[in-house]
Amino acid sequence: MNQLDFPILSLMMGLPMLAAIICLFIGANAARLLALATTLALFVLGVILWINYDIGGPQWQYVERVDLFGNFAWALGIDGISMMLIMLTVFLMPICIGASWEAIKDRVGEYMAAFLFMEVLMIGVFAAQDIFLFYILFEAGLIPMYLIIGIWGGANRIYASYKFFLYTLLGSVVMLIAMLWMVQDAGTSDIPTLLNYDFAPEAQTWLWLAFFASFAVKMPMWPVHTWLPDAHVQAPTAGSVILAGVLLKMGGYGFLRFSIPMFPEASEQFIWLIFALSMVAVIYTSLVALVQQDMKKLIAYSSVAHMAIVTVGLFAFNRQGIEGAIIVMLSHGLVSGALFLCVGVIYDRLHTRDIDRYGGLSVNMPKYAILFLLFTMASIGLPGTSGFVGEFLSLIGLYKVNSWVTLVCTVGIILGAGYMLYLYRRVAFGELVHDDVRAMPDLSAREMALLAPIAAAVMWMGVYPESFMAPIRGDVGAIVARIDRAAPAGDAQLKMGQAKATSNVDQAQAGHGESH
């Protein structure tokens, strides 16, 4: 079903591709203007996509398909989950271009082309309906991010870019082998068809592990998370924003689109692995974040902890957990992106990310301090912000399955409040000791224009989450219906059932005794 008379998804991929090519041949200022205009145009197209999306209509909308050769086709289409992630992408991308306006001075055309090309690939990943097309776009997304870190990054950018590339690429080799087997077994590479195909349970185990090798690195899950802090620290500010805001969500989207609905029995079989790794991630990375002196590294470790909440929510096998995980992905994309922007604002002034070099910024940068506080509160899940909605739903869904895992993850959220409030206190409060910090000006009009839209979206999602949950509700229901046969029994439900059964036996025995 395509509500519009033109292929809007292909247009949303073709427009930035054309602009990226042009950016390679024009001057720096022209490249900046073209990249900003293109990303703003894509945001408008995204709004059109959202407005015309038929909630309660067919699962797959805006469908386009051109058969190319063999089983490979240019097949695009979205459901509500894909649409919300595409909206996150087109919302953050103009902000990334604005954040790079003054910070990037060398090879500006190539830099803007890399971001535009990355936008093409991210939209394509979320819209692909052919499994091979998904794989090509999923892996190609490494290239522009690798270049952004390696060319425009910090002092150790070469090490960080190679580590990022090798970790994420090697994890995907086995996934390609699994995809080839799936297409041979099912006779199609069409993702909607594969979602309803029942693979043999013994094959599901190996297929699940092959996909897990790729998606776990992309999330990233502990212990394959070590590339993330290095990549964030070395990447330019806009690179960190898009890496945390969208690229990490590809792992969660992969679990949601492939691992869970296509291999439900295997997903249930490996719930213990997901829960174990997620519990370690929530506690370990939170403790590591507590001792960081580099602001970027602290926020990077917090991303690993937040993504662990996503994985436990996804593998709770119920509506609350999955809906909560999706909302956490959207919220984290906004909040972590905003936090990296906040770091970039003061880094541009003082050229250091060392937390101890700051202090008292609420005195001379009150606008900055207020927005930084809002994003800090959203990161720790304050009610009324986007962070609360997703984490609350995820933990409710998780509690239905395993109360002990829920307890550990809740402790991790408390630790998260500890390190984020500790960071904020050291940066925003206290005395203005250093003269260079005292001389730092408050947010400029450009910086306010970058942070204010994210603040509005964070509050909107926190106050009226139905806007974001309504489009995904039907698609989550389809996933739950697909995996319901493999859903695990919750520990609390088992105990209640046993207690009830024991009580009934006791009552029956007592009645039997009285009758005698």
Summary of the structure (lengths in Angstrom):
residues: 516
radius of gyration: 23.6
end to end distance: 71.0
largest distance: 99.5
contacts: 1934
relative contact order: 0.09
helix: 77%
strand: 4%
